[in-house]
Amino acid sequence: MGPKVVHSGGDRRLRITRRAALGPLRNLLISTRTANRYDAALTRFRQWLTANRLDPLTFADLDECLCDFVEELWLEGEPKGYAADALSGLQHQSPRLKGELRAAWRLYGAWCKVEVPTRAAPMSARVVRGLAGVCFAKGDFVFGVLVLVAFHGLLRTGELLQLRAADFRYSPDGTTIVLFLGYTKSGTRRGETEEVILDDPALCRLCKKYVPTSAGTLLPSGPEFRQVFAERLRTLGVGSHGYKPYSLRRGGATHQYEQVRNLHVLCTRGRWASQSTARLYVSEAAAELTRFELQGAMGRKVDGWAAHVR
């Protein structure tokens, strides 16, 4: 999640108190999570300089050293993010370096062109129901319901993990839920909190029945959540399909676009800034879904697990 956001109202003393709580502006340029990544990358780069007895004195020397560092990361099979974090971290630490590391950035650009990221496979509605059914059969109703909520509400993984019982705000008749997400990835940029409306009556009934009314966060920590998620997928029989927690958002977006055929509605629900982004997102996921169509015994197994949700 991004840095905290406060509103500018109130008198001078109130603003001083709020700003003191947030800390110096230089600490708010990037999130704590990003700062930790940059620190790790710069430590890695400094250790590499020491091991190779290098001490760059000019910007040109530093650029040349970074080129060699990026090449070594590439040859040693390291993640591409190590290179990006080292370059970005240096420029964040010393803004004067911006525009001075052209050769290293060109190498990183070449890396990006030839090695595209592995995306989480989109999850179909059929598989999501089966996954929720596995959770229900094991008595983990909260986990199962939140899998359905993430799919229907197009939640990012971080948003899903942050959900609390207080974030579920039910309509008087219980057929609609306003899901409060707080300052999300996109909301933080605009200084606004975000909400998602869950308008599937059956899902709302499940939330009303199984989501506790008094609790902190509803799911375990990230590593534990991913471990349980993977175990449930293996039980379902689709552990080798490349599904990850983000598959819920990718598959949910494709499923909902097929229902409404309206990019504006999808952008609003998925909180994308532009329709072109949403269109690319959906078209890629739709093409991938055809590769994971369930047939025969596997399809029957998934449907059998899904029956536990009913």
C-alpha positions as CSV (number, residue, x, y, z in Angstrom):
1,M,0.0,0.0,0.0
2,G,1.1,3.6,-0.6
3,P,1.9,6.3,2.0
4,K,-0.8,7.6,4.3
5,V,-2.9,10.5,3.1
6,V,-4.4,13.3,5.2
7,H,-6.6,16.1,4.1
8,S,-5.5,19.8,4.2
9,G,-8.3,21.2,6.3
10,G,-8.1,22.5,9.8
11,D,-6.1,25.3,11.5
12,R,-2.3,25.6,11.4
13,R,-1.8,23.7,14.7
14,L,-3.8,20.8,13.4
15,R,-1.8,20.7,10.2
16,I,1.4,20.7,12.2
17,T,0.2,17.7,14.2
18,R,-0.9,15.8,11.2
19,R,2.3,16.5,9.3
20,A,4.5,15.6,12.3
21,A,2.8,12.2,12.4
22,L,3.6,11.6,8.7
23,G,7.2,12.6,9.1
24,P,9.6,14.5,6.8
25,L,8.5,14.9,3.1
26,R,11.7,13.2,1.9
27,N,10.4,10.1,3.6
28,L,7.1,10.3,1.8
29,L,8.5,10.3,-1.8
30,I,8.1,6.5,-2.0
31,S,6.4,3.9,0.0
32,T,8.2,2.0,2.8
33,R,8.0,-1.2,0.8
34,T,9.7,0.5,-2.2
35,A,12.3,2.1,0.0
36,N,13.2,-1.3,1.5
37,R,13.6,-2.8,-2.0
38,Y,15.8,0.0,-3.1
39,D,18.0,-0.4,0.1
40,A,18.4,-4.1,-0.6
41,A,19.3,-3.4,-4.2
42,L,21.9,-0.7,-3.4
43,T,23.5,-3.0,-0.7
44,R,23.7,-5.7,-3.4
45,F,25.4,-3.3,-5.8
46,R,27.8,-2.0,-3.2
47,Q,28.9,-5.5,-2.3
48,W,29.4,-6.2,-6.0
49,L,31.6,-3.1,-6.3
50,T,33.7,-4.2,-3.2
51,A,34.1,-7.7,-4.5
52,N,35.3,-6.4,-7.9
53,R,37.5,-3.7,-6.3
54,L,35.8,-1.0,-8.2
55,D,35.4,2.6,-7.0
56,P,33.6,4.8,-9.6
57,L,34.6,8.5,-9.3
58,T,32.5,10.0,-12.1
59,F,29.0,9.5,-13.5
60,A,30.5,7.9,-16.6
61,D,32.5,5.5,-14.4
62,L,29.3,4.7,-12.4
63,D,27.4,4.1,-15.6
64,E,30.0,1.7,-16.9
65,C,30.1,-0.2,-13.5
66,L,26.3,-0.5,-13.6
67,C,26.4,-1.9,-17.1
68,D,28.8,-4.7,-15.9
69,F,26.6,-5.2,-12.9
70,V,23.4,-5.6,-15.0
71,E,25.2,-8.0,-17.4
72,E,26.3,-10.1,-14.4
73,L,22.7,-10.2,-13.0
74,W,21.5,-11.3,-16.5
75,L,24.1,-14.1,-16.8
76,E,23.6,-15.3,-13.3
77,G,19.8,-15.7,-13.7
78,E,18.9,-13.1,-11.2
79,P,15.5,-11.4,-11.2
80,K,15.1,-8.4,-13.5
81,G,13.8,-6.4,-10.6
82,Y,17.3,-6.4,-9.0
83,A,18.6,-4.3,-11.9
84,A,15.5,-2.0,-11.9
85,D,15.7,-1.4,-8.2
86,A,19.5,-0.7,-8.3
87,L,19.1,1.9,-11.1
88,S,16.0,3.5,-9.6
89,G,17.4,3.4,-6.1
90,L,20.5,5.3,-7.1
91,Q,18.5,8.0,-8.8
92,H,16.2,8.2,-5.8
93,Q,19.1,8.6,-3.5
94,S,20.9,11.1,-5.8
95,P,18.5,12.8,-8.2
96,R,21.4,14.4,-10.0
97,L,22.0,11.0,-11.6
98,K,18.9,11.2,-13.7
99,G,19.9,11.2,-17.3
100,E,23.5,10.2,-16.4
101,L,23.0,6.4,-16.5
102,R,21.9,6.1,-20.1
103,A,24.0,3.0,-21.0
104,A,22.8,1.0,-18.0
105,W,19.1,1.9,-18.6
106,R,19.5,0.9,-22.3
107,L,20.8,-2.6,-21.1
108,Y,17.8,-2.9,-18.8
109,G,15.5,-1.9,-21.7
110,A,16.9,-4.7,-23.8
111,W,16.3,-7.1,-20.9
112,C,12.7,-6.0,-20.7
113,K,12.2,-6.6,-24.5
114,V,13.5,-10.1,-24.6
115,E,12.2,-11.4,-21.2
116,V,8.6,-10.6,-20.6
117,P,7.1,-11.2,-17.1
118,T,5.2,-14.4,-16.3
119,R,1.7,-13.3,-15.6
120,A,-0.7,-15.1,-13.2
121,A,-3.0,-17.2,-15.3
122,P,-6.6,-15.8,-15.3
123,M,-9.0,-18.0,-13.3
124,S,-12.4,-18.9,-14.7
125,A,-15.6,-18.6,-12.7
126,R,-15.8,-22.4,-12.8
127,V,-12.4,-22.8,-11.1
128,V,-13.1,-20.0,-8.6
129,R,-16.3,-21.8,-7.5
130,G,-14.4,-25.1,-7.2
131,L,-11.6,-23.4,-5.2
132,A,-14.2,-21.8,-2.8
133,G,-15.8,-25.3,-2.6
134,V,-12.5,-26.8,-1.4
135,C,-12.3,-24.2,1.3
136,F,-15.9,-24.8,2.4
137,A,-15.4,-28.5,2.5
138,K,-12.4,-28.0,4.8
139,G,-14.5,-25.7,7.1
140,D,-12.6,-22.6,6.1
141,F,-15.6,-20.5,5.2
142,V,-14.1,-17.1,5.5
143,F,-11.2,-18.0,3.1
144,G,-13.7,-19.4,0.6
145,V,-16.0,-16.4,0.7
146,L,-13.2,-14.0,0.3
147,V,-12.0,-15.9,-2.8
148,L,-15.4,-15.2,-4.3
149,V,-15.3,-11.6,-3.1
150,A,-11.9,-11.0,-4.8
151,F,-13.1,-12.5,-8.0
152,H,-16.4,-10.5,-8.0
153,G,-14.9,-7.3,-6.8
154,L,-11.7,-7.4,-8.9
155,L,-9.5,-7.0,-5.9
156,R,-5.7,-6.7,-6.1
157,T,-4.0,-9.2,-3.8
158,G,-2.8,-6.5,-1.4
159,E,-6.4,-5.2,-1.1
160,L,-7.7,-8.7,-0.4
161,L,-5.1,-9.3,2.4
162,Q,-6.0,-6.0,4.0
163,L,-9.8,-6.6,4.3
164,R,-11.3,-6.3,7.8
165,A,-14.8,-7.2,9.0
166,A,-15.5,-3.4,9.3
167,D,-14.9,-2.9,5.6
168,F,-18.1,-4.8,4.7
169,R,-21.0,-2.3,4.8
170,Y,-24.4,-4.0,4.1
171,S,-27.5,-2.5,2.6
172,P,-30.6,-2.7,4.7
173,D,-32.0,-5.6,2.7
174,G,-28.7,-7.4,2.7
175,T,-28.5,-7.7,-1.1
176,T,-25.7,-5.3,-1.7
177,I,-22.4,-4.6,0.0
178,V,-20.2,-1.5,-0.2
179,L,-16.7,-2.9,0.3
180,F,-14.4,-0.2,1.7
181,L,-10.8,-0.5,0.4
182,G,-9.3,2.6,1.9
183,Y,-6.3,4.2,0.1
184,T,-5.5,1.6,-2.6
185,K,-2.8,1.7,-5.2
186,S,-4.8,3.9,-7.5
187,G,-6.6,5.8,-4.8
188,T,-3.4,7.0,-3.1
189,R,-2.4,8.8,-6.3
190,R,-5.6,10.8,-6.2
191,G,-5.7,11.3,-2.4
192,E,-9.0,9.4,-2.3
193,T,-10.3,6.3,-0.6
194,E,-12.0,3.7,-2.8
195,E,-14.9,1.4,-2.5
196,V,-16.3,-1.6,-4.5
197,I,-20.0,-2.5,-4.7
198,L,-20.8,-6.2,-4.5
199,D,-24.2,-6.6,-6.0
200,D,-24.5,-10.4,-6.3
201,P,-27.3,-11.4,-3.8
202,A,-26.0,-14.9,-3.4
203,L,-22.5,-13.7,-2.6
204,C,-23.9,-11.1,-0.2
205,R,-25.8,-13.8,1.7
206,L,-22.6,-15.8,2.0
207,C,-20.7,-12.7,3.3
208,K,-23.5,-12.0,5.8
209,K,-23.4,-15.6,7.0
210,Y,-19.7,-16.3,7.2
211,V,-17.7,-13.0,7.4
212,P,-17.3,-12.3,11.2
213,T,-18.6,-9.0,12.5
214,S,-15.8,-8.4,14.9
215,A,-12.3,-9.1,13.8
216,G,-9.1,-7.5,12.6
217,T,-7.8,-8.6,9.2
218,L,-9.7,-11.6,7.9
219,L,-6.9,-13.5,6.2
220,P,-3.4,-14.7,7.3
221,S,-0.3,-12.9,6.3
222,G,0.9,-12.8,2.7
223,P,3.3,-15.8,2.8
224,E,0.8,-18.0,4.8
225,F,-2.1,-16.9,2.6
226,R,-0.2,-17.9,-0.6
227,Q,0.8,-21.2,0.9
228,V,-2.8,-22.1,1.8
229,F,-4.0,-20.8,-1.6
230,A,-1.5,-23.1,-3.4
231,E,-2.5,-26.1,-1.2
232,R,-6.2,-25.6,-2.0
233,L,-5.4,-25.4,-5.8
234,R,-3.5,-28.7,-5.6
235,T,-6.5,-30.3,-3.8
236,L,-8.7,-29.0,-6.5
237,G,-6.4,-30.6,-9.1
238,V,-5.3,-27.5,-10.9
239,G,-2.0,-26.8,-9.1
240,S,0.0,-26.9,-12.3
241,H,-2.0,-24.3,-14.2
242,G,0.0,-21.3,-13.1
243,Y,-2.8,-19.8,-10.9
244,K,-1.8,-17.2,-8.3
245,P,-3.8,-14.9,-6.0
246,Y,-3.8,-12.2,-8.7
247,S,-5.5,-14.8,-11.0
248,L,-8.7,-13.8,-9.2
249,R,-8.6,-10.2,-10.5
250,R,-7.5,-11.2,-14.0
251,G,-10.1,-13.8,-14.4
252,G,-12.8,-11.7,-12.7
253,A,-12.3,-8.9,-15.1
254,T,-12.6,-11.1,-18.1
255,H,-15.7,-12.8,-16.8
256,Q,-17.4,-9.5,-16.0
257,Y,-16.5,-8.0,-19.4
258,E,-18.1,-11.0,-21.1
259,Q,-21.3,-10.4,-19.2
260,V,-21.6,-6.6,-19.6
261,R,-19.5,-5.9,-22.8
262,N,-18.9,-2.3,-21.4
263,L,-15.4,-1.1,-20.8
264,H,-16.5,2.0,-18.9
265,V,-18.3,-0.2,-16.4
266,L,-15.3,-2.5,-16.1
267,C,-12.9,0.4,-15.6
268,T,-15.0,1.8,-12.8
269,R,-15.2,-1.6,-11.1
270,G,-11.6,-2.5,-11.6
271,R,-10.4,1.0,-10.9
272,W,-8.3,1.3,-14.1
273,A,-7.4,4.8,-15.2
274,S,-8.0,4.2,-18.9
275,Q,-10.1,2.0,-21.1
276,S,-7.1,1.1,-23.3
277,T,-5.4,-0.4,-20.3
278,A,-8.6,-2.4,-19.4
279,R,-9.0,-3.5,-23.0
280,L,-5.5,-4.9,-23.2
281,Y,-5.9,-6.5,-19.8
282,V,-9.1,-8.3,-20.8
283,S,-8.0,-9.3,-24.3
284,E,-4.8,-11.0,-23.0
285,A,-6.6,-12.8,-20.2
286,A,-9.4,-14.0,-22.6
287,A,-6.8,-15.5,-24.9
288,E,-5.2,-17.3,-22.0
289,L,-8.4,-18.7,-20.6
290,T,-9.0,-20.8,-23.7
291,R,-5.8,-22.7,-22.9
292,F,-7.2,-23.7,-19.4
293,E,-10.6,-24.9,-20.4
294,L,-11.5,-27.8,-18.1
295,Q,-12.7,-31.0,-19.8
296,G,-13.4,-34.6,-18.8
297,A,-12.5,-35.9,-15.4
298,M,-10.8,-32.7,-14.3
299,G,-13.9,-30.6,-15.1
300,R,-16.1,-33.1,-13.2
301,K,-13.8,-32.9,-10.2
302,V,-13.8,-29.1,-10.1
303,D,-17.6,-29.1,-10.4
304,G,-17.8,-31.6,-7.6
305,W,-15.9,-29.4,-5.2
306,A,-18.0,-26.4,-6.3
307,A,-21.1,-28.1,-5.1
308,H,-19.9,-27.5,-1.5
309,V,-20.6,-23.8,-1.9
310,R,-24.3,-24.3,-2.5
